[in-house]
């Protein structure tokens, strides 16, 4: 019997390539989210340093200009943090969309893989059946040749 050949192998290969590309895109989106979260944490650390400096300067009785400078720094840091958090939400949304695309592509690819598995099973069953038929024919010929002398060559 001829070798097994899956007619949709090129489609399966293409679907796997699409899935791999989507996984890479999702990983990049997730990396951007992680970086943005780290940046926000660093900015919040700076904000707490400004607030601590403001508190200690206020206790020491510093001039009003110094306190206003601290307030401006604190307000600016809060504004930047708020902007970064908005960008983070956008990045999370994009990452979630990529995750959905990956899941859809996985389902699509798995359909072709399962179809291939079924076809391989069918092929193996057909091969086994063909081997059984051949064995039966061989046994029948052997028995008939054994009873009729000189009839089988």
PyMOL commands that set and color helices and strands:
alter all, ss='L'
color gray80, all
select helices_A, chain A and resi 9-60+64-147
alter helices_A, ss='H'
color red, helices_A
deselect
rebuild
show_as cartoon
